[in-house]
Every structure is written in structure tokens, then in C-alpha cells.
């Protein structure tokens, strides 16, 4: 979409408006269809993916002749590295903020109710989390976001979209204000990762790497309890550090981790304007 002609202001409003309308309808309709046959986590993740896929597919088909590159999902020589590096650094950041307290005695692992077919359950949850990460990236950093970056600029787009992304998570179970702020910071990081690379592979890798790692430590993810590893991380520190029932994303350690990841992305991936 980088080389496509820029639409006028009315065209931008119509394109973004159609994307938002379809996405909103999808987020209303798909949970209604999925929730009766699946739990809240599965319904949330798959509904987001389905709504994002439909919104992107329709708007790209109408306005960009259906080119995959206009979603930032074209597979290039850099795509695999971007996805894998994103996954690795986000997973590493999650390990640091959780293993550190566990090793220093501020948190300890305790048994949790054993789930039947633990590894099959974990594999299933991981696939659901992958679809959820891809869905959120397509919804918040897909066609409409990329169009606005191209026409309004990165800063004017990333910050307001990230605020919407963050405070949308206030609807999650056990949501907190700090959790919403941290999720906003994550939105800024993920939007910046798209702007830095011009594709969604790095944001998807970052998003999934973080979401995948928290359940390994028996932690809640954005208020959702996975409960598939047979243990949980019990904190001896207060909710300001642990995030409480919302999970680590509701604590200040996540704030520090996101800032650190921002500098990693800045250092590892060159500014496209310098090419």
C-alpha cells in the first residue's frame, strides 16, 4: 500500500469508516455464534480473528483490488526473521520479568488444579492465542491503520489507535487502569513495529511471543486464566508489581518491559527512511 495513490479526505473517512463498521459488526456477531460452543477466551480470540479477517478482506478487495501486501502480510525475504525475532525478544522479556521475582523470592510456583491432557490443552490454547494475536494485529494495525499511517503520519495514527487498543481491554475480566495503560504502551510498541518494518510480521511475533510465554509461568493473560500447566506463580509482592488477577500486564514490570522492547526494536530494525 506504500506506493498506492493517497485518497482524498472523504475517501479516507469512507474507507476507515467501512473498516470500523465491519469490524464492529463482526465483534458483535461472531461472539454470539462462538461463545455457546466455546469458552470466553476461545470466543474472544476467534471472534477478533474472524472480525478482523472479514473487515480487511472486504475493504482491501473494494479499495486495493485484494492485494495481500495491502494488509502488511506479504511474505518477503525478511518476514520469517521479523516474526521469529519478535517472538524471541517478547518471550525473553516475559521470562525476565517473571523469572526474576521467582528466583529472588518475591514469587513462587505453587500447584494448581491438574488439567486432563495437559499438553494437548496447552497446544490448543497456544493455537488460540496465535489466532488472537494475528486477529488483534489485523484489526488494530491492518488496512485502516496502515491507510492512516500513510495519509496522516505515524505519530498522528499510532497514539490514538493505541489508546483505543488499551482501553478496549478494560472490558476484560479483572481489568485495571494500569493494565489499560500498559496495553496502550503495547499498542504503541506494536504500531511502531509495523511502521519500522512496513509489515505485520514483527508485531505478530512480538504479540504472540508475549502471550505465549505468560501461561507457561501459570500467569493470567489480560485477565484470562489459562490453567493448563499444573502450577501457578504466587506473588509475595503487591498488585503494583504482580498485576493481581489481571496478570503481569497490570503491573509496573510490564511497563518496564515494554519500554525495553521499544529500544530493542529500534536497534535491531533499521529505519526504512534510511534505506
C-alpha positions in Angstrom: 0.0 0.0 0.0 3.1 2.3 0.3 3.1 3.1 -3.5 -0.7 3.4 -3.9 -2.1 6.9 -4.5 -3.5 8.6 -1.5 -7.3 9.1 -1.4 -8.8 12.4 -0.5 -10.2 13.2 2.9 -13.7 11.9 2.1 -12.1 8.8 0.7 -10.1 8.2 3.9 -13.2 8.7 6.0 -15.2 6.2 3.9 -12.5 3.6 3.9 -11.8 3.8 7.6 -15.5 4.0 8.4 -16.3 0.9 6.4 -13.5 -1.0 8.1 -14.6 0.1 11.5 -18.2 -0.7 10.8 -17.5 -4.2 9.5 -15.1 -4.9 12.4 -17.6 -3.7 15.0 -20.4 -5.9 13.5 -18.0 -8.8 13.5 -17.2 -8.3 17.1 -20.9 -8.3 17.9 -22.0 -11.2 15.7 -19.1 -13.7 16.0 -19.0 -13.9 19.8 -22.7 -14.6 19.7 -22.1 -17.5 17.4 -18.9 -18.9 19.0 -19.5 -18.4 22.8 -22.2 -21.1 23.1 -19.8 -23.8 21.9 -16.5 -22.4 23.4 -15.3 -20.6 26.5 -14.7 -16.9 26.9 -11.1 -17.0 25.9 -11.7 -19.0 22.7 -14.7 -16.9 21.8 -12.8 -13.7 22.3 -9.7 -14.7 20.3 -11.5 -16.4 17.4 -14.1 -13.6 17.2 -11.4 -11.0 17.0 -9.6 -13.0 14.3 -12.8 -13.5 12.3 -13.9 -9.9 12.5 -10.5 -8.6 11.5 -10.2 -11.1 8.6 -13.6 -10.1 7.2 -13.1 -6.3 7.7 -9.7 -6.5 6.0 -10.8 -8.8 3.2 -13.8 -6.6 2.2 -12.0 -3.3 2.4 -8.9 -4.5 0.6 -11.0 -6.1 -2.0 -13.0 -3.0 -2.6 -10.2 -0.4 -2.5 -7.0 -2.2 -3.3 -8.0 -5.0 -5.6 -7.4 -7.6 -2.9 -3.6 -7.4 -2.7 -2.1 -9.3 0.3 0.6 -6.6 0.5 -2.1 -4.1 1.5 -2.5 -5.9 4.8 1.2 -5.9 5.6 1.1 -9.7 5.3 3.1 -10.2 2.0 5.8 -12.9 2.6 9.2 -11.4 1.8 12.8 -12.4 2.5 12.6 -10.6 5.9 9.2 -11.9 7.0 10.5 -15.0 8.8 13.2 -13.1 10.6 10.9 -10.4 11.7 8.3 -12.9 13.1 11.0 -15.1 14.9 12.9 -12.1 16.3 9.7 -10.5 17.5 8.6 -13.8 19.2 12.1 -14.3 20.8 12.5 -10.8 22.3 9.0 -10.6 23.6 9.2 -14.1 25.1 12.5 -13.2 26.6 11.1 -10.0 28.2 8.3 -12.0 29.7 10.8 -14.6 31.1 12.9 -11.8 32.7 10.0 -10.1 34.5 8.6 -13.4 35.8 11.7 -15.5 36.4 13.4 -12.6 38.3 10.8 -12.4 41.0 10.7 -16.2 41.2 14.4 -16.5 41.7 14.6 -13.7 44.3 11.7 -15.0 46.4 9.2 -12.3 45.5 7.1 -15.0 43.8 6.9 -18.8 44.0 5.4 -21.6 41.9 2.5 -23.4 43.5 0.5 -26.4 42.4 -2.7 -25.7 40.5 -5.6 -28.0 39.6 -4.4 -30.6 37.2 -5.9 -30.4 33.7 -6.6 -33.6 31.8 -4.4 -33.9 28.7 -2.2 -31.0 29.8 0.0 -30.8 26.8 -2.9 -31.2 24.3 -4.7 -28.4 26.2 -1.6 -26.2 26.1 -1.2 -26.8 22.4 -4.9 -25.9 21.8 -4.6 -22.7 24.0 -1.4 -21.8 22.2 -3.1 -22.0 18.8 -6.0 -20.0 20.1 -3.5 -17.3 21.4 -1.8 -17.3 18.0 -5.1 -16.6 16.2 -5.9 -14.0 18.8 -2.6 -12.2 18.3 -3.0 -12.3 14.5 -6.6 -11.1 14.8 -5.7 -8.1 17.0 -2.9 -7.1 14.7 -5.1 -7.3 11.7 -7.9 -5.4 13.5 -5.8 -2.6 15.1 -2.9 -2.4 12.7 -4.5 -3.7 9.5 -5.9 -1.9 6.4 -7.4 1.1 8.2 -4.4 1.7 10.4 -2.0 1.4 7.5 -4.0 3.8 5.4 -4.0 6.4 8.3 -0.2 6.0 8.7 0.3 6.7 5.1 -2.0 9.7 4.9 -1.8 11.3 8.4 1.6 10.1 9.5 2.9 7.6 12.1 2.6 9.7 15.3 -0.9 11.0 14.5 -2.1 7.4 13.9 -0.2 5.2 16.4 -1.0 7.1 19.6 -4.8 7.4 19.2 -5.2 3.8 17.9 -3.0 2.6 20.8 -5.3 4.4 23.3 -8.3 2.7 21.8 -6.4 -0.6 21.9 -5.5 -0.2 25.5 -8.8 1.0 26.9 -10.7 -1.6 24.8 -9.1 -4.1 27.2 -11.0 -2.6 30.2 -13.8 -4.9 29.2 -11.6 -7.9 30.0 -12.0 -9.8 33.3 -10.3 -8.2 36.3 -9.2 -5.2 34.2 -7.3 -2.4 35.9 -6.4 1.1 34.9 -2.7 0.3 34.9 -3.4 -2.8 32.8 -5.1 -0.5 30.2 -2.1 1.9 30.3 0.3 -1.0 29.8 -1.8 -2.3 26.9 -1.7 1.2 25.4 2.1 1.1 25.7 2.0 -2.3 24.0 -0.2 -0.8 21.2 2.4 2.0 20.7 5.2 -0.7 20.5 3.2 -2.8 18.0 2.3 0.1 15.9 5.9 1.3 15.9 7.0 -2.2 15.0 4.7 -2.0 11.9 6.0 1.4 11.0 9.6 0.3 11.4 9.2 -2.7 9.1 6.3 -1.9 6.9 4.7 -5.3 7.6 2.7 -7.1 10.3 5.2 -10.0 10.9 7.2 -8.2 13.6 4.1 -7.1 15.5 2.6 -10.6 15.3 5.8 -12.1 16.6 6.0 -9.7 19.5 2.3 -10.1 20.3 2.4 -13.9 20.2 5.7 -14.3 22.0 4.4 -12.4 25.0 1.0 -14.0 25.0 2.5 -17.5 24.6 5.0 -17.1 27.5 2.8 -15.9 30.3 0.7 -19.1 30.5 4.0 -21.1 30.7 4.6 -19.4 34.1 1.0 -20.1 35.1 0.1 -16.5 34.9 -3.2 -14.8 33.8 -3.1 -13.1 30.4 -5.1 -9.9 30.2 -7.4 -11.1 32.9 -7.9 -14.6 31.4 -6.8 -17.7 33.3 -5.2 -20.4 31.1 -4.7 -23.0 33.8 -3.0 -25.6 31.6 0.4 -26.1 33.1 -0.5 -27.6 36.5 1.1 -24.7 38.5 0.6 -21.0 39.1 3.0 -18.2 40.1 2.0 -16.9 43.5 3.4 -13.5 44.3 4.6 -12.2 47.6 4.8 -8.7 46.3 1.8 -6.4 45.9 -0.5 -5.9 42.9 1.5 -3.0 41.7 4.2 -5.5 40.8 2.3 -8.6 40.1 -0.7 -7.1 38.3 -3.1 -9.0 40.6 -5.9 -11.1 39.0 -5.4 -9.3 35.7 -1.9 -10.8 35.4 1.5 -9.3 34.9 0.2 -6.8 32.3 -1.4 -5.0 35.2 1.9 -4.4 36.9 4.8 -2.0 36.6 7.2 -4.7 35.5 5.4 -4.9 32.2 5.7 -1.1 31.8 9.5 -1.5 32.1 9.5 -4.5 29.7 7.6 -2.6 27.0 9.9 0.3 27.2 12.9 -2.1 26.9 11.3 -3.8 23.9 10.9 -0.4 22.2 14.6 0.1 22.3 15.3 -3.4 21.0 13.0 -2.9 18.0 14.6 0.5 17.4 18.1 -1.0 17.5 17.5 -4.3 15.6 15.3 -3.0 12.8 16.6 0.0 10.8 14.5 3.0 9.9 13.0 2.4 6.5 13.5 6.1 5.7 17.3 5.5 5.8 17.1 2.8 3.0 
